[in-house]
Amino acid sequence: MLDAPWGLGGGRVCGLFLATLPEGGPGPVPDDPALAALTDGPAAFGLLDGLLVGRYVGGDAREARRLFGAAWTLWRERVAGRAPCPPRIWNT
């Protein structure tokens, strides 16, 4: 399962990102260039039923953290309308 193409395909790091989007409110759109930029490589992001959904399967935990942090920044700026300031818990 770890090496199978239908499983993790040799990747040893996997992660899931979920963020809610307001109904009819501001937020990334499916063809948003900022959202598309996050999808290069072992990550994929998309919009599904009011959620921003991201998946990472690869070999680098730091890269997964960086991509999910960028997605969180995009969400915070576009949806919450607030400047990104990472939660302190992320430093522990």
Residue pairs with C-beta under 8 A, 6 or more apart in sequence:
1 7
1 8
2 8
2 10
2 12
3 9
3 10
8 14
8 57
9 57
10 59
11 42
11 57
11 58
11 59
12 59
13 56
13 57
13 58
13 59
13 60
13 61
13 64
14 55
14 56
14 57
15 54
15 55
15 56
15 64
15 68
16 53
16 54
16 55
16 56
17 45
17 52
17 53
17 54
17 55
17 56
17 68
17 71
17 72
18 51
18 52
18 53
18 54
19 51
19 52
19 71
19 72
19 75
19 79
20 50
20 51
20 52
21 27
21 28
21 47
21 50
21 51
21 52
21 79
22 50
22 79
23 50
25 79
26 78
26 79
26 81
27 47
27 52
27 75
27 78
27 79
28 34
28 35
28 47
28 52
28 74
28 75
28 78
28 79
29 35
29 47
30 46
30 47
34 74
35 45
35 46
35 47
35 52
35 74
38 45
38 54
38 67
38 70
38 71
38 74
39 45
41 58
41 63
41 67
42 56
42 57
42 58
42 59
42 63
43 54
43 55
43 56
43 58
43 64
43 67
44 54
44 55
45 52
45 53
45 54
45 55
45 71
46 52
46 53
46 54
47 53
52 71
52 75
54 67
54 68
54 71
56 63
56 64
56 67
56 68
58 64
69 86
69 90
72 84
72 86
73 84
76 82
76 83
76 84
77 83
77 84
